[in-house]
């Protein structure tokens, strides 16, 4: 699976309860490998922060703030309030104390020379997410957003646009800086090649799944497999988050159909849309409709099961 | 004033209430410059920690944990418990969340190229300690302690000896590593030269005041001034802390007289001892006795006043 943050992490909980119950093609519990987006990564206060990897790790490891969907449960904010008291900028990033410890461990290991993939594996030794989590690349890729307002046209970090401006500043372009020179982290291409099928959860198709696919080599490896995606758009709105602002920036309509067309038939084999979008047709892609709101664990598991079933069916047919 | 941590910071509160009330030699409120010990500094989890500078800053700035004497008031410990959950070592250092923010700011400024003296000044912009606080040096000096136990003879960081072992492992030597190549931070020698007099608070004479004096140039500059010290030893025990363990390591008896002799008459002009040590005589040093327990603000102020009065008297006589 390719995964962004909240949507990917929640979908993974459903997928684990489907696949963990012995529905792998060989009858045993299959391994789930998650290729995580790192385009949202940011270095703040000298700390390397990987929001999407952490959201997956915390969600599957039982440490997530459930209401919020990101950050740690039972969090405190002493570090943040003290940094503000020192006048440190930026102050718009929600940095919790428990979360800070994760970033300290990561930053220390990175400066000791370990690649991000090894660091992620070490952090997962504690969290035991029950999946193999690999960052898309060990190299630095940072999504920047070109905005234009009273202060003029400029590129700002994705997090500044997303968190500080809540994606309300119109984006003229979304640039995954450094992606064209990045290489997939060790194990990424091997995992895709060895996979029975690849799933796209209802993560942001531009800044999450799109960024992962932009790492040279990953799109081609994925395209060679049976791929089923779950639409992050229901009706004409994102299920959650502000994916519409990202789609507008790249000139794609906010609809389940347009997102499938954007991924393209050379990549996607199957596409799950919500019943609200029943009747959606995309040339070359097998579209099925069902309820897509991940409203509780049972609903999420049913969506994951539908994605797995469709993937197995399409793989059988291929 | 040369200062270590808790003893120096508490004495400074008394000194501020004496000198802040207009008793400077020119009739106006004089400036107090504090040369802080940095030999206790340690880098943990990638964070540069300066325990003595922070104790002075927090104590005078109103942020100290009063009962403990170090660390922040109303502290939380989320980062520490999370680092432990990740299995990070060491776990014996009492790293609070509020305190972590200070270390993050310091570490960021240092890695941006600012010297520790400039960083300390920036941190004091927030705390407004009412004194000018300068680290003894901008270079790295780290006090190591040679110990010998079942694990063999080895040098450990002062903090490991002090905090983890509570100075209970006999010290064979105390080594301020790097001090011989260190240079005083900008402003240190100038402040000493411009001073009306120099005070040694009841800080540890070995690992606090002793380390500052070991920075080449500082001892000579201090020796040229009128110097009055306050004994950190009352009877045959340290007022607080474990100075006796440090004195033993350098072969000095734990007594007010022995500490004065260790500083030496070429450095010290006056020496305040507790009434319990009345009658102490040291060749070439004017010894006075009075109550030396800093039991409350009034008692501390009275001790500071006695030190200032003795310094002014000796300076007059010189």
Interface residues (C-beta under 8 A of the other chain):
Chain A: X45 X46 X47 X75 X76 X78 X79 X80 X82 X83 X85 X86 X87 X88 X96 X97 X98 X100 X101 X102 X104 X105 X107 X108 X111 X123 X126
Chain B: X45 X46 X47 X75 X76 X78 X79 X80 X82 X83 X85 X86 X87 X88 X96 X97 X98 X100 X101 X102 X104 X105 X107 X108 X111 X123 X126
